[in-house]
Amino acid sequence: MTEAAAGRIWVLADPRAGTAAQALGIAERLGRPFRIVPLEWGPMARLPLRWATLAGLTQSARREFAEPWPDIAISAGRRSASVALWLARRGVRTVHCMRPRFGQDRFGLLVVGRHDSPPEAPNILPILGAAHRMSPARLAAAREEWGMFGAFPGPRVALLLGGPPRAQGMAPETAASIARHVAGFAGSVLATGSRRTGRPAESAVAEALAPLPHHLHRWVEGGRNPYAGMLAWADAVVVTGDSVSMISEALATRAPVFIADPGGLGERHHRLHESIYAARQARPLDDAPTPFAREPLDETGRVAFEVAERMLAG
């Protein structure tokens, strides 16, 4: 791959992994070379920068923005919106995930979750959930890589734990309650925490799952991450409703998906759940273990198709 080829598409990568994954997932599905431009936020990023500017970036991050400009820039998140529009002023076509708080008519394509009630406009593409990197190819590769999970007794339930975005981890009693519920109908459990779950909650899950076969990936201990393998081998998926990313990734599988309400969720998360239930893509955890038929949801692939048709055709 030549540097010039990679330079045609830039991915503006927010430091938050879940946010960056939205832009990266779209770029990966385009099947073309791309360059990752890391965004490092300085003190100004705390302000509502509602115009085209690089002021929110650190000095070192700003140095990455130099000619030749790309044909397309793909971004995600509130803070990167002003950066994307700075590039738009230089003739770059922009694809932005999540609804910005300003200038939405100045983006080439806005990819917005239906739960955020996007208005109808030619440049707005509503999707169910959020874009992500859990492609069919990645799931197939993970199933082969993590073949060890095939030996676990069925039904294998993948348990995906998030946590409050601005708190010190998930409450251990909440995590344990969800894990006990899952243990009541699973043959085995493939469980993982996340960066927001916390050590106490992971320990509570380990205790709750002790009586049956399980594999628990403790996020706080690091190591090789089996997350994609758990999704690839799951007969059912239970995911906590606080994580838009994990819910969206779970929907990429063929397995029935059940959403566990950890409590304390805001209206936006409840709108997300209701939009997914209405599409018959998931059900509340209280409905488990009753199986239901669903097709894998590939909204990221649909977005990539739209980007290719609108911006790369010819």
C-alpha positions in Angstrom: 0.0 0.0 0.0 1.4 3.3 -1.0 1.2 6.4 1.2 -0.7 8.2 -1.5 -3.3 5.5 -1.6 -3.8 5.5 2.2 -4.0 9.3 2.1 -7.2 9.3 0.1 -9.2 8.4 3.3 -8.5 9.7 6.7 -10.0 8.3 9.9 -10.0 10.8 12.7 -9.5 8.5 15.7 -10.9 9.8 19.0 -8.9 8.5 22.1 -12.1 6.8 23.4 -12.0 3.3 21.8 -15.8 3.0 21.4 -16.0 6.3 19.6 -13.0 5.6 17.4 -14.5 2.2 16.5 -17.4 3.8 14.8 -15.2 5.6 12.3 -12.7 2.7 11.9 -15.5 0.2 11.3 -16.8 2.2 8.4 -13.4 2.7 6.9 -12.6 -1.0 7.2 -15.7 -2.0 5.4 -14.9 0.2 2.5 -12.1 -2.2 1.6 -9.7 0.6 0.6 -6.5 1.9 2.2 -6.9 4.5 4.8 -4.8 6.6 7.2 -5.5 6.8 10.9 -5.1 10.3 12.3 -5.0 10.1 16.1 -6.8 13.0 17.9 -5.3 14.2 21.1 -7.5 16.7 23.0 -6.1 19.8 24.7 -7.7 22.1 27.3 -9.8 23.9 24.7 -11.7 20.6 23.9 -13.6 21.0 27.1 -15.4 24.0 25.5 -18.3 23.7 23.1 -16.4 24.5 20.0 -19.3 25.0 17.6 -17.3 26.0 14.5 -14.7 24.6 12.1 -11.4 24.6 14.1 -8.5 22.6 15.3 -8.4 24.6 18.6 -9.4 21.5 20.6 -6.3 19.5 19.6 -2.9 19.5 21.2 -0.1 21.2 19.3 1.4 17.8 18.4 -1.9 16.5 17.0 -2.4 19.6 14.9 0.9 18.9 13.1 -0.8 15.8 11.6 -3.1 18.1 9.6 -1.1 19.0 6.6 -1.5 18.8 2.8 -2.1 16.8 0.7 -5.7 16.7 2.0 -7.7 13.4 1.8 -10.7 12.9 -0.4 -12.7 11.7 2.6 -12.5 12.1 6.3 -14.4 9.8 8.6 -15.0 10.9 12.2 -17.1 10.2 15.3 -18.1 12.0 18.5 -18.9 15.6 19.5 -15.4 16.9 19.8 -14.2 15.7 16.4 -17.1 17.5 14.6 -15.2 20.8 14.6 -12.1 19.1 13.2 -14.1 17.4 10.4 -15.6 20.7 9.4 -12.1 22.3 9.4 -11.2 19.7 6.7 -14.5 20.3 4.9 -13.5 23.9 4.4 -10.5 22.6 2.5 -12.6 20.6 0.1 -12.6 17.2 2.0 -15.8 15.2 2.0 -16.9 14.3 5.5 -18.6 11.3 7.1 -19.4 11.9 10.7 -20.9 9.5 13.2 -23.2 10.7 16.0 -25.3 13.9 15.8 -23.2 17.0 16.1 -24.5 20.0 18.0 -24.0 22.4 15.2 -23.6 22.8 11.4 -25.2 19.5 10.5 -25.9 20.7 7.0 -22.2 21.2 6.4 -21.3 17.5 6.7 -21.3 15.3 3.6 -22.9 12.4 5.4 -24.1 12.2 9.0 -24.6 8.7 10.5 -27.0 9.1 13.5 -28.6 6.5 15.7 -32.4 6.3 15.4 -32.6 6.7 19.2 -31.2 10.2 18.8 -34.2 11.2 16.7 -32.4 12.6 13.7 -34.3 14.9 11.4 -34.9 13.9 7.8 -32.3 15.4 5.5 -30.5 14.2 2.4 -27.2 14.1 4.2 -28.5 12.2 7.3 -28.4 8.4 7.4 -30.3 7.0 10.4 -29.1 3.6 11.7 -30.1 1.2 14.4 -27.5 1.4 17.2 -24.0 2.6 16.3 -21.4 1.7 13.7 -18.7 -0.7 14.9 -15.8 -3.0 13.9 -17.5 -6.4 14.4 -17.8 -7.4 10.8 -18.9 -10.8 9.5 -15.3 -11.5 8.5 -14.0 -10.6 11.9 -16.6 -12.9 13.6 -15.6 -15.8 11.2 -11.9 -15.3 12.0 -12.7 -15.1 15.8 -14.7 -18.4 15.7 -11.6 -20.1 14.3 -9.2 -18.4 16.6 -11.2 -19.2 19.7 -12.2 -22.7 18.8 -11.7 -23.7 22.5 -15.1 -22.2 23.2 -16.7 -24.9 21.1 -16.0 -27.4 23.9 -18.1 -25.5 26.4 -21.6 -27.0 27.0 -24.6 -25.4 25.4 -26.4 -23.3 25.5 -23.3 -21.0 25.5 -24.3 -17.5 26.7 -22.0 -14.6 26.1 -22.4 -12.1 29.0 -21.1 -8.6 28.1 -20.8 -6.2 31.0 -20.4 -2.5 30.7 -20.7 0.0 33.5 -21.7 3.6 34.2 -19.9 6.1 32.0 -19.0 8.5 34.8 -18.9 6.3 37.9 -16.4 4.1 39.6 -17.5 0.8 38.0 -20.6 -1.2 38.0 -22.1 -2.0 41.4 -21.0 -5.5 42.3 -24.5 -6.5 43.5 -25.9 -5.5 40.1 -23.3 -7.4 38.2 -23.8 -10.5 40.4 -27.6 -10.3 40.0 -27.3 -10.3 36.2 -24.8 -13.1 36.3 -27.0 -15.3 38.5 -29.9 -14.7 36.2 -27.8 -15.8 33.2 -26.5 -18.8 35.2 -30.0 -20.0 35.7 -30.6 -20.9 32.0 -27.1 -21.2 30.5 -25.2 -24.4 30.0 -22.0 -22.3 30.1 -21.2 -18.6 30.2 -18.6 -16.7 28.3 -18.3 -13.5 30.2 -16.3 -10.3 29.8 -16.0 -7.0 31.6 -15.1 -3.7 30.0 -13.0 -0.7 30.9 -16.0 0.6 32.9 -16.9 -2.5 34.8 -14.3 -2.5 37.5 -12.6 -5.2 39.6 -15.2 -5.5 42.3 -18.0 -6.2 39.8 -15.8 -8.7 37.9 -15.1 -10.6 41.1 -18.8 -10.6 42.0 -19.5 -12.2 38.5 -16.8 -14.8 39.1 -18.5 -15.9 42.3 -21.9 -16.0 40.8 -20.7 -18.1 37.9 -18.6 -20.5 39.9 -21.1 -23.4 39.9 -21.2 -23.8 36.2 -18.6 -24.0 33.3 -17.6 -20.5 32.3 -14.8 -18.3 31.0 -14.4 -14.9 32.5 -12.2 -12.3 30.9 -11.2 -9.7 33.5 -10.7 -6.4 31.7 -8.6 -5.0 34.6 -6.0 -7.8 34.2 -5.5 -7.3 30.5 -4.2 -10.1 28.3 -5.5 -11.6 25.1 -9.1 -10.4 24.6 -11.6 -13.1 23.7 -14.5 -10.7 23.2 -15.0 -11.4 19.4 -14.6 -15.1 20.0 -17.3 -15.1 22.7 -19.7 -13.4 20.3 -18.8 -15.8 17.5 -19.5 -18.9 19.6 -22.5 -17.6 21.6 -25.9 -19.4 21.4 -27.4 -16.3 23.1 -26.0 -12.9 24.1 -26.8 -11.0 27.3 -25.5 -7.4 27.2 -25.9 -4.7 29.8 -28.0 -1.8 28.4 -25.5 0.9 29.4 -23.2 0.2 26.4 -24.3 1.4 23.0 -21.2 -0.2 21.4 -21.6 -3.6 22.9 -25.3 -3.8 22.2 -24.6 -2.9 18.5 -21.8 -5.4 18.3 -24.0 -8.1 19.8 -26.5 -7.5 17.1 -23.9 -8.4 14.5 -24.3 -12.1 15.5 -27.0 -14.5 14.6 -27.7 -15.3 18.3 -30.8 -14.1 20.2 -29.8 -10.9 22.1 -31.2 -10.0 25.5 -30.6 -6.6 27.1 -30.1 -6.4 30.9 -31.1 -3.1 32.5 -28.4 -2.3 35.2 -30.5 0.6 36.5 -29.8 4.3 36.5 -30.0 4.6 32.7 -31.2 7.8 31.1 -33.9 8.5 28.5 -31.4 8.1 25.6 -30.5 4.6 26.5 -34.1 3.6 27.0 -34.9 5.0 23.5 -32.1 2.9 22.1 -33.5 -0.3 23.7 -37.0 0.5 22.5 -35.8 1.1 18.9 -34.1 -2.3 19.0 -37.0 -4.1 20.5 -39.3 -2.5 17.9 -37.0 -3.8 15.1 -37.3 -7.3 16.7 -33.5 -7.4 17.0 -33.4 -8.0 20.8 -35.6 -8.5 23.9 -35.3 -7.6 27.6 -33.4 -10.1 29.8 -36.7 -10.9 31.6 -37.8 -12.7 28.3 -34.8 -15.0 28.4 -34.2 -17.9 27.7 -37.0 -18.1 25.2 -35.3 -18.1 21.8 -36.4 -16.0 18.9 -35.4 -15.8 15.3 -33.5 -12.8 14.0 -31.0 -12.0 11.2 -27.6 -10.4 11.9 -27.8 -6.6 11.8 -25.1 -5.1 9.6 -25.7 -1.3 9.8 -21.9 -0.6 9.4 -21.9 -2.4 6.1 -24.9 -0.4 5.0 -23.2 2.8 5.9 -20.0 1.8 4.0 -22.2 1.0 0.9 -23.7 4.5 1.1 -20.3 6.2 1.5 -19.0 4.2 -1.5 -22.0 5.1 -3.6 -22.0 8.8 -2.7 -18.4 9.6 -2.4 -16.3 6.9 -4.1 -18.3 5.9 -7.2 -16.3 6.3 -10.4 
